[in-house]
Amino acid sequence: MNHASIPRIAYGCLAALALAGAAPVALADSSGKWQSGKEVYDKVCGYCHESGVGPVITGRDLPADYIRYVVRHGNRAMPSFRPSEIDDDMLAAVARLVSGKQVQ
C-alpha cells in the first residue's frame, strides 16, 4: 500500500489513539477513591487536554451533561471511561469543574 494514499488526518487519528493508549494509568489514592473532581481532571483529563493532545475543554461553557456523555462513551480519539475508573459522583464533579459551574 502506498503511504501517500493514506490521508494525513488518518495519521493524526492513529497518533492520537496511540497516545491515548500510551497514557499512564491514573490511580486514585490508596483507598481506591478519588478525592475531588479537580484531582480526576488533573490526573486523567489534563493528561491530554492540558498538553495539546486533546482539545481545550475548560472555559468553553460546555454543558455538564455533554461532558458526562463524552466521558462515558468516548469521542473520536478519546476513550470512554467506565464507572470503575471514574465513579458517577466524581464524573459529576469533573463535569461541574469543566463546565465552569464549580471553581474546584
N, CA, C and O atoms as CSV, one atom per row, in Angstrom:
chain,resi,resn,atom,element,x,y,z
A,1,MET,N,N,0.845,-1.181,0.000
A,1,MET,CA,C,0.000,0.000,0.000
A,1,MET,C,C,0.883,1.235,0.000
A,1,MET,O,O,1.871,1.296,0.732
A,2,ASN,N,N,0.545,2.180,-0.787
A,2,ASN,CA,C,1.284,3.427,-0.891
A,2,ASN,C,C,0.907,4.328,0.279
A,2,ASN,O,O,-0.262,4.671,0.457
A,3,HIS,N,N,1.901,4.707,1.072
A,3,HIS,CA,C,1.624,5.554,2.241
A,3,HIS,C,C,1.064,6.902,1.851
A,3,HIS,O,O,0.357,7.525,2.644
A,4,ALA,N,N,1.359,7.371,0.651
A,4,ALA,CA,C,0.828,8.651,0.201
A,4,ALA,C,C,-0.681,8.587,0.014
A,4,ALA,O,O,-1.344,9.624,0.000
A,5,SER,N,N,-1.235,7.383,-0.129
A,5,SER,CA,C,-2.674,7.249,-0.325
A,5,SER,C,C,-3.458,7.375,0.973
A,5,SER,O,O,-4.676,7.550,0.942
A,6,ILE,N,N,-2.792,7.292,2.089
A,6,ILE,CA,C,-3.467,7.424,3.380
A,6,ILE,C,C,-3.527,8.909,3.729
A,6,ILE,O,O,-2.492,9.564,3.852
A,7,PRO,N,N,-4.726,9.431,3.886
A,7,PRO,CA,C,-4.855,10.863,4.201
A,7,PRO,C,C,-4.113,11.212,5.493
A,7,PRO,O,O,-3.987,10.395,6.406
A,8,ARG,N,N,-3.636,12.436,5.534
A,8,ARG,CA,C,-2.912,12.911,6.724
A,8,ARG,C,C,-3.754,12.819,7.975
A,8,ARG,O,O,-3.243,12.540,9.059
A,9,ILE,N,N,-5.053,13.056,7.825
A,9,ILE,CA,C,-5.914,13.006,9.008
A,9,ILE,C,C,-5.894,11.615,9.633
A,9,ILE,O,O,-5.990,11.480,10.853
A,10,ALA,N,N,-5.771,10.589,8.808
A,10,ALA,CA,C,-5.713,9.229,9.347
A,10,ALA,C,C,-4.479,9.056,10.219
A,10,ALA,O,O,-4.547,8.434,11.280
A,11,TYR,N,N,-3.351,9.603,9.776
A,11,TYR,CA,C,-2.143,9.530,10.601
A,11,TYR,C,C,-2.342,10.271,11.919
A,11,TYR,O,O,-1.901,9.804,12.969
A,12,GLY,N,N,-3.004,11.426,11.864
A,12,GLY,CA,C,-3.276,12.178,13.089
A,12,GLY,C,C,-4.138,11.392,14.045
A,12,GLY,O,O,-3.887,11.371,15.250
A,13,CYS,N,N,-5.164,10.739,13.505
A,13,CYS,CA,C,-6.048,9.925,14.347
A,13,CYS,C,C,-5.292,8.746,14.949
A,13,CYS,O,O,-5.452,8.434,16.128
A,14,LEU,N,N,-4.474,8.100,14.135
A,14,LEU,CA,C,-3.690,6.973,14.647
A,14,LEU,C,C,-2.731,7.425,15.737
A,14,LEU,O,O,-2.548,6.738,16.742
A,15,ALA,N,N,-2.118,8.592,15.530
A,15,ALA,CA,C,-1.200,9.117,16.546
A,15,ALA,C,C,-1.950,9.416,17.834
A,15,ALA,O,O,-1.461,9.108,18.921
A,16,ALA,N,N,-3.137,10.017,17.724
A,16,ALA,CA,C,-3.925,10.339,18.916
A,16,ALA,C,C,-4.333,9.062,19.646
A,16,ALA,O,O,-4.276,9.001,20.875
A,17,LEU,N,N,-4.743,8.044,18.890
A,17,LEU,CA,C,-5.100,6.774,19.522
A,17,LEU,C,C,-3.905,6.136,20.202
A,17,LEU,O,O,-4.028,5.577,21.292
A,18,ALA,N,N,-2.757,6.217,19.563
A,18,ALA,CA,C,-1.552,5.644,20.163
A,18,ALA,C,C,-1.216,6.366,21.455
A,18,ALA,O,O,-0.856,5.737,22.450
A,19,LEU,N,N,-1.335,7.700,21.441
A,19,LEU,CA,C,-1.040,8.460,22.655
A,19,LEU,C,C,-2.045,8.147,23.747
A,19,LEU,O,O,-1.683,8.020,24.917
A,20,ALA,N,N,-3.308,8.022,23.364
A,20,ALA,CA,C,-4.329,7.714,24.361
A,20,ALA,C,C,-4.062,6.348,24.986
A,20,ALA,O,O,-4.224,6.170,26.194
A,21,GLY,N,N,-3.658,5.398,24.174
A,21,GLY,CA,C,-3.354,4.071,24.685
A,21,GLY,C,C,-2.084,4.035,25.497
A,21,GLY,O,O,-1.900,3.160,26.342
A,22,ALA,N,N,-1.187,5.008,25.236
A,22,ALA,CA,C,0.085,5.043,25.931
A,22,ALA,C,C,0.007,5.843,27.227
A,22,ALA,O,O,0.977,5.913,27.981
A,23,ALA,N,N,-1.152,6.446,27.482
A,23,ALA,CA,C,-1.296,7.264,28.682
A,23,ALA,C,C,-1.111,6.389,29.915
A,23,ALA,O,O,-1.621,5.269,29.963
A,24,PRO,N,N,-0.393,6.884,30.900
A,24,PRO,CA,C,-0.222,6.083,32.113
A,24,PRO,C,C,-1.554,5.919,32.823
A,24,PRO,O,O,-2.420,6.787,32.727
A,25,VAL,N,N,-1.718,4.851,33.508
A,25,VAL,CA,C,-2.938,4.615,34.264
A,25,VAL,C,C,-2.917,5.539,35.473
A,25,VAL,O,O,-2.014,5.473,36.308
A,26,ALA,N,N,-3.919,6.394,35.552
A,26,ALA,CA,C,-4.012,7.304,36.689
A,26,ALA,C,C,-4.795,6.600,37.788
A,26,ALA,O,O,-5.885,6.078,37.555
A,27,LEU,N,N,-4.246,6.595,38.942
A,27,LEU,CA,C,-4.881,5.880,40.037
A,27,LEU,C,C,-5.362,6.843,41.106
A,27,LEU,O,O,-4.762,7.891,41.345
A,28,ALA,N,N,-6.438,6.469,41.732
A,28,ALA,CA,C,-6.928,7.212,42.884
A,28,ALA,C,C,-5.966,6.968,44.036
A,28,ALA,O,O,-4.949,6.294,43.871
A,29,ASP,N,N,-6.283,7.510,45.184
A,29,ASP,CA,C,-5.390,7.316,46.335
A,29,ASP,C,C,-5.415,5.860,46.793
A,29,ASP,O,O,-6.070,5.024,46.170
A,30,SER,N,N,-4.718,5.560,47.857
A,30,SER,CA,C,-4.579,4.172,48.310
A,30,SER,C,C,-5.910,3.537,48.709
A,30,SER,O,O,-6.022,2.312,48.759
A,31,SER,N,N,-6.910,4.355,48.992
A,31,SER,CA,C,-8.225,3.803,49.337
A,31,SER,C,C,-8.996,3.399,48.084
A,31,SER,O,O,-10.050,2.769,48.181
A,32,GLY,N,N,-8.478,3.758,46.908
A,32,GLY,CA,C,-9.154,3.452,45.657
A,32,GLY,C,C,-10.211,4.470,45.295
A,32,GLY,O,O,-10.979,4.265,44.356
A,33,LYS,N,N,-10.257,5.560,46.026
A,33,LYS,CA,C,-11.262,6.600,45.791
A,33,LYS,C,C,-10.579,7.897,45.344
A,33,LYS,O,O,-9.525,8.273,45.858
A,34,TRP,N,N,-11.198,8.559,44.385
A,34,TRP,CA,C,-10.745,9.893,44.003
A,34,TRP,C,C,-11.164,10.861,45.104
A,34,TRP,O,O,-12.203,10.666,45.735
A,35,GLN,N,N,-10.378,11.890,45.338
A,35,GLN,CA,C,-10.692,12.845,46.403
A,35,GLN,C,C,-11.516,14.029,45.927
A,35,GLN,O,O,-12.247,14.626,46.717
A,36,SER,N,N,-11.411,14.384,44.633
A,36,SER,CA,C,-12.148,15.538,44.118
A,36,SER,C,C,-12.194,15.484,42.595
A,36,SER,O,O,-11.433,14.759,41.954
A,37,GLY,N,N,-13.108,16.269,42.040
A,37,GLY,CA,C,-13.168,16.391,40.588
A,37,GLY,C,C,-11.894,16.996,40.033
A,37,GLY,O,O,-11.462,16.638,38.937
A,38,LYS,N,N,-11.294,17.898,40.769
A,38,LYS,CA,C,-10.034,18.514,40.328
A,38,LYS,C,C,-8.927,17.471,40.239
A,38,LYS,O,O,-8.133,17.484,39.299
A,39,GLU,N,N,-8.873,16.572,41.213
A,39,GLU,CA,C,-7.862,15.513,41.173
A,39,GLU,C,C,-8.053,14.636,39.929
A,39,GLU,O,O,-7.085,14.299,39.248
A,40,VAL,N,N,-9.297,14.273,39.641
A,40,VAL,CA,C,-9.573,13.461,38.457
A,40,VAL,C,C,-9.161,14.224,37.202
A,40,VAL,O,O,-8.501,13.674,36.321
A,41,TYR,N,N,-9.557,15.501,37.127
A,41,TYR,CA,C,-9.204,16.298,35.947
A,41,TYR,C,C,-7.684,16.369,35.792
A,41,TYR,O,O,-7.154,16.150,34.703
A,42,ASP,N,N,-6.999,16.672,36.873
A,42,ASP,CA,C,-5.538,16.820,36.799
A,42,ASP,C,C,-4.840,15.518,36.398
A,42,ASP,O,O,-3.899,15.539,35.604
A,43,LYS,N,N,-5.295,14.387,36.940
A,43,LYS,CA,C,-4.601,13.117,36.709
A,43,LYS,C,C,-5.083,12.362,35.469
A,43,LYS,O,O,-4.335,11.563,34.904
A,44,VAL,N,N,-6.311,12.604,35.044
A,44,VAL,CA,C,-6.847,11.856,33.909
A,44,VAL,C,C,-7.064,12.783,32.712
A,44,VAL,O,O,-6.412,12.634,31.679
A,45,CYS,N,N,-7.963,13.716,32.855
A,45,CYS,CA,C,-8.340,14.582,31.728
A,45,CYS,C,C,-7.186,15.478,31.285
A,45,CYS,O,O,-6.903,15.607,30.094
A,46,GLY,N,N,-6.536,16.086,32.253
A,46,GLY,CA,C,-5.469,17.025,31.949
A,46,GLY,C,C,-4.301,16.407,31.224
A,46,GLY,O,O,-3.548,17.105,30.545
A,47,TYR,N,N,-4.137,15.094,31.359
A,47,TYR,CA,C,-3.027,14.412,30.687
A,47,TYR,C,C,-3.048,14.718,29.196
A,47,TYR,O,O,-1.995,14.929,28.596
A,48,CYS,N,N,-4.219,14.745,28.596
A,48,CYS,CA,C,-4.336,15.077,27.162
A,48,CYS,C,C,-4.829,16.501,26.933
A,48,CYS,O,O,-4.312,17.212,26.071
A,49,HIS,N,N,-5.841,16.917,27.716
A,49,HIS,CA,C,-6.488,18.193,27.441
A,49,HIS,C,C,-5.685,19.404,27.901
A,49,HIS,O,O,-6.045,20.534,27.573
A,50,GLU,N,N,-4.635,19.200,28.633
A,50,GLU,CA,C,-3.765,20.305,29.039
A,50,GLU,C,C,-2.407,20.240,28.354
A,50,GLU,O,O,-1.552,21.096,28.585
A,51,SER,N,N,-2.204,19.231,27.512
A,51,SER,CA,C,-0.892,19.068,26.877
A,51,SER,C,C,-0.924,19.268,25.371
A,51,SER,O,O,0.093,19.097,24.699
A,52,GLY,N,N,-2.087,19.629,24.833
A,52,GLY,CA,C,-2.183,19.856,23.402
A,52,GLY,C,C,-2.525,18.613,22.604
A,52,GLY,O,O,-2.653,18.689,21.382
A,53,VAL,N,N,-2.678,17.465,23.262
A,53,VAL,CA,C,-3.063,16.250,22.545
A,53,VAL,C,C,-4.556,16.306,22.222
A,53,VAL,O,O,-4.963,16.079,21.083
A,54,GLY,N,N,-5.360,16.607,23.231
A,54,GLY,CA,C,-6.799,16.761,23.041
A,54,GLY,C,C,-7.149,18.235,23.038
A,54,GLY,O,O,-6.316,19.069,23.394
A,55,PRO,N,N,-8.372,18.569,22.640
A,55,PRO,CA,C,-8.772,19.984,22.614
A,55,PRO,C,C,-8.892,20.559,24.022
A,55,PRO,O,O,-9.092,19.827,24.991
A,56,VAL,N,N,-8.768,21.856,24.115
A,56,VAL,CA,C,-9.004,22.546,25.381
A,56,VAL,C,C,-10.482,22.396,25.708
A,56,VAL,O,O,-11.336,22.672,24.865
A,57,ILE,N,N,-10.784,21.970,26.903
A,57,ILE,CA,C,-12.191,21.774,27.268
A,57,ILE,C,C,-12.640,22.717,28.379
A,57,ILE,O,O,-13.841,22.857,28.611
A,58,THR,N,N,-11.720,23.358,29.061
A,58,THR,CA,C,-12.099,24.297,30.111
A,58,THR,C,C,-12.352,25.672,29.489
A,58,THR,O,O,-11.757,26.028,28.472
A,59,GLY,N,N,-13.234,26.424,30.112
A,59,GLY,CA,C,-13.504,27.778,29.651
A,59,GLY,C,C,-14.340,27.847,28.379
A,59,GLY,O,O,-14.430,28.907,27.760
A,60,ARG,N,N,-14.951,26.739,27.982
A,60,ARG,CA,C,-15.746,26.713,26.753
A,60,ARG,C,C,-17.243,26.640,27.017
A,60,ARG,O,O,-18.031,26.532,26.077
A,61,ASP,N,N,-17.635,26.695,28.253
A,61,ASP,CA,C,-19.050,26.654,28.631
A,61,ASP,C,C,-19.750,25.401,28.082
A,61,ASP,O,O,-20.889,25.461,27.619
A,62,LEU,N,N,-19.041,24.270,28.147
A,62,LEU,CA,C,-19.626,23.008,27.709
A,62,LEU,C,C,-20.636,22.537,28.752
A,62,LEU,O,O,-20.349,22.598,29.948
A,63,PRO,N,N,-21.801,22.075,28.333
A,63,PRO,CA,C,-22.804,21.597,29.293
A,63,PRO,C,C,-22.304,20.364,30.053
A,63,PRO,O,O,-21.649,19.493,29.479
A,64,ALA,N,N,-22.614,20.305,31.328
A,64,ALA,CA,C,-22.184,19.191,32.174
A,64,ALA,C,C,-22.712,17.855,31.642
A,64,ALA,O,O,-22.000,16.852,31.692
A,65,ASP,N,N,-23.947,17.828,31.135
A,65,ASP,CA,C,-24.500,16.577,30.583
A,65,ASP,C,C,-23.675,16.098,29.389
A,65,ASP,O,O,-23.445,14.898,29.240
A,66,TYR,N,N,-23.237,17.007,28.554
A,66,TYR,CA,C,-22.414,16.655,27.396
A,66,TYR,C,C,-21.078,16.062,27.857
A,66,TYR,O,O,-20.615,15.058,27.316
A,67,ILE,N,N,-20.474,16.689,28.852
A,67,ILE,CA,C,-19.186,16.211,29.369
A,67,ILE,C,C,-19.334,14.792,29.917
A,67,ILE,O,O,-18.517,13.920,29.621
A,68,ARG,N,N,-20.367,14.566,30.707
A,68,ARG,CA,C,-20.599,13.221,31.257
A,68,ARG,C,C,-20.804,12.200,30.139
A,68,ARG,O,O,-20.277,11.090,30.210
A,69,TYR,N,N,-21.567,12.568,29.108
A,69,TYR,CA,C,-21.818,11.653,27.996
A,69,TYR,C,C,-20.516,11.295,27.279
A,69,TYR,O,O,-20.252,10.121,27.019
A,70,VAL,N,N,-19.713,12.291,26.963
A,70,VAL,CA,C,-18.463,12.036,26.235
A,70,VAL,C,C,-17.507,11.192,27.070
A,70,VAL,O,O,-16.846,10.303,26.534
A,71,VAL,N,N,-17.423,11.451,28.355
A,71,VAL,CA,C,-16.537,10.660,29.214
A,71,VAL,C,C,-16.985,9.197,29.245
A,71,VAL,O,O,-16.142,8.302,29.196
A,72,ARG,N,N,-18.259,8.943,29.323
A,72,ARG,CA,C,-18.755,7.565,29.386
A,72,ARG,C,C,-18.714,6.849,28.034
A,72,ARG,O,O,-18.529,5.633,27.990
A,73,HIS,N,N,-18.882,7.582,26.934
A,73,HIS,CA,C,-18.990,6.951,25.621
A,73,HIS,C,C,-17.788,7.188,24.712
A,73,HIS,O,O,-17.661,6.532,23.678
A,74,GLY,N,N,-16.908,8.110,25.079
A,74,GLY,CA,C,-15.772,8.432,24.225
A,74,GLY,C,C,-16.194,9.323,23.064
A,74,GLY,O,O,-17.383,9.525,22.822
A,75,ASN,N,N,-15.216,9.845,22.359
A,75,ASN,CA,C,-15.486,10.704,21.213
A,75,ASN,C,C,-14.225,10.760,20.362
A,75,ASN,O,O,-13.196,11.273,20.802
A,76,ARG,N,N,-14.303,10.244,19.171
A,76,ARG,CA,C,-13.166,10.179,18.260
A,76,ARG,C,C,-11.997,9.471,18.933
A,76,ARG,O,O,-12.109,8.296,19.280
A,77,ALA,N,N,-10.883,10.162,19.123
A,77,ALA,CA,C,-9.697,9.513,19.708
A,77,ALA,C,C,-9.778,9.394,21.230
A,77,ALA,O,O,-8.961,8.703,21.839
A,78,MET,N,N,-10.754,10.057,21.848
A,78,MET,CA,C,-10.872,9.988,23.306
A,78,MET,C,C,-11.535,8.673,23.711
A,78,MET,O,O,-12.609,8.337,23.212
A,79,PRO,N,N,-10.902,7.937,24.607
A,79,PRO,CA,C,-11.520,6.683,25.062
A,79,PRO,C,C,-12.666,6.957,26.024
A,79,PRO,O,O,-12.773,8.049,26.582
A,80,SER,N,N,-13.502,5.979,26.208
A,80,SER,CA,C,-14.552,6.076,27.214
A,80,SER,C,C,-13.958,5.647,28.561
A,80,SER,O,O,-12.967,4.918,28.616
A,81,PHE,N,N,-14.579,6.110,29.631
A,81,PHE,CA,C,-14.132,5.743,30.971
A,81,PHE,C,C,-15.303,5.093,31.701
A,81,PHE,O,O,-16.396,5.656,31.771
A,82,ARG,N,N,-15.063,3.909,32.237
A,82,ARG,CA,C,-16.089,3.140,32.940
A,82,ARG,C,C,-16.291,3.683,34.358
A,82,ARG,O,O,-15.412,4.352,34.901
A,83,PRO,N,N,-17.454,3.392,34.953
A,83,PRO,CA,C,-17.680,3.792,36.342
A,83,PRO,C,C,-16.650,3.211,37.304
A,83,PRO,O,O,-16.426,3.774,38.375
A,84,SER,N,N,-16.026,2.105,36.946
A,84,SER,CA,C,-14.992,1.548,37.818
A,84,SER,C,C,-13.703,2.370,37.750
A,84,SER,O,O,-12.840,2.241,38.618
A,85,GLU,N,N,-13.573,3.211,36.727
A,85,GLU,CA,C,-12.391,4.070,36.588
A,85,GLU,C,C,-12.650,5.471,37.151
A,85,GLU,O,O,-11.816,6.032,37.860
A,86,ILE,N,N,-13.807,6.017,36.824
A,86,ILE,CA,C,-14.249,7.314,37.367
A,86,ILE,C,C,-15.698,7.108,37.783
A,86,ILE,O,O,-16.583,6.984,36.936
A,87,ASP,N,N,-15.937,7.072,39.091
A,87,ASP,CA,C,-17.296,6.802,39.556
A,87,ASP,C,C,-18.222,7.970,39.212
A,87,ASP,O,O,-17.758,9.061,38.883
A,88,ASP,N,N,-19.528,7.732,39.289
A,88,ASP,CA,C,-20.519,8.730,38.872
A,88,ASP,C,C,-20.415,10.040,39.646
A,88,ASP,O,O,-20.573,11.114,39.067
A,89,ASP,N,N,-20.149,9.960,40.954
A,89,ASP,CA,C,-20.027,11.181,41.755
A,89,ASP,C,C,-18.834,12.023,41.308
A,89,ASP,O,O,-18.938,13.244,41.190
A,90,MET,N,N,-17.697,11.363,41.059
A,90,MET,CA,C,-16.509,12.101,40.610
A,90,MET,C,C,-16.686,12.606,39.185
A,90,MET,O,O,-16.192,13.682,38.847
A,91,LEU,N,N,-17.376,11.853,38.351
A,91,LEU,CA,C,-17.652,12.319,36.991
A,91,LEU,C,C,-18.526,13.571,37.034
A,91,LEU,O,O,-18.298,14.513,36.274
A,92,ALA,N,N,-19.510,13.586,37.905
A,92,ALA,CA,C,-20.351,14.775,38.057
A,92,ALA,C,C,-19.513,15.968,38.531
A,92,ALA,O,O,-19.724,17.094,38.080
A,93,ALA,N,N,-18.570,15.723,39.434
A,93,ALA,CA,C,-17.693,16.799,39.919
A,93,ALA,C,C,-16.789,17.318,38.800
A,93,ALA,O,O,-16.574,18.524,38.684
A,94,VAL,N,N,-16.265,16.417,37.983
A,94,VAL,CA,C,-15.433,16.830,36.838
A,94,VAL,C,C,-16.276,17.643,35.863
A,94,VAL,O,O,-15.833,18.678,35.366
A,95,ALA,N,N,-17.487,17.175,35.592
A,95,ALA,CA,C,-18.370,17.877,34.658
A,95,ALA,C,C,-18.677,19.290,35.157
A,95,ALA,O,O,-18.694,20.235,34.368
A,96,ARG,N,N,-18.921,19.438,36.465
A,96,ARG,CA,C,-19.163,20.776,37.019
A,96,ARG,C,C,-17.912,21.644,36.885
A,96,ARG,O,O,-18.000,22.825,36.548
A,97,LEU,N,N,-16.762,21.058,37.148
A,97,LEU,CA,C,-15.494,21.782,37.071
A,97,LEU,C,C,-15.248,22.261,35.639
A,97,LEU,O,O,-14.966,23.439,35.417
A,98,VAL,N,N,-15.352,21.362,34.683
A,98,VAL,CA,C,-15.069,21.700,33.284
A,98,VAL,C,C,-16.118,22.668,32.729
A,98,VAL,O,O,-15.786,23.570,31.961
A,99,SER,N,N,-17.372,22.481,33.115
A,99,SER,CA,C,-18.433,23.356,32.595
A,99,SER,C,C,-18.385,24.748,33.208
A,99,SER,O,O,-19.084,25.653,32.754
A,100,GLY,N,N,-17.561,24.921,34.236
A,100,GLY,CA,C,-17.444,26.228,34.869
A,100,GLY,C,C,-18.470,26.454,35.957
A,100,GLY,O,O,-18.611,27.575,36.445
A,101,LYS,N,N,-19.188,25.422,36.349
A,101,LYS,CA,C,-20.223,25.540,37.388
A,101,LYS,C,C,-19.642,25.382,38.781
A,101,LYS,O,O,-20.352,25.550,39.774
A,102,GLN,N,N,-18.366,25.063,38.863
A,102,GLN,CA,C,-17.696,24.860,40.152
A,102,GLN,C,C,-16.263,25.333,39.998
A,102,GLN,O,O,-15.615,25.024,38.998
A,103,VAL,N,N,-15.758,26.079,40.975
A,103,VAL,CA,C,-14.392,26.564,40.907
A,103,VAL,C,C,-13.415,25.428,41.110
A,103,VAL,O,O,-12.440,25.334,40.365
A,104,GLN,N,N,-13.630,24.560,42.084
A,104,GLN,CA,C,-12.755,23.399,42.305
A,104,GLN,C,C,-13.525,22.238,42.690
A,104,GLN,O,O,-12.959,21.169,42.917
